[in-house]
Amino acid sequence: MDSQNASPQPNREQAVQHIAEAHKILSQLRQEAGKHSAMDEAVREAIQRLEMALAMLSVKTGGMF
């Protein structure tokens, strides 16, 4: 496949925006989880790991929250 027919790569600004939006959603979920003492520990851990992954991705794309 030649480069003219390749699908365009999302630009850095789009990536940073998506990361920022995902981080905001995860932050809201973390706040909601704090309100529910019965929240499953696995869900809390998943949120934490996703936040860490987003932070690493943010650094790689040059985004800042």
Secondary structure, 3 states (H helix, E strand, C coil): CCCCCCCCCCCHHHHHHHHHHHHHHHHHHHHHHHHCCCCCHHHHHHHHHHHHHHHHHHHHHCCCC
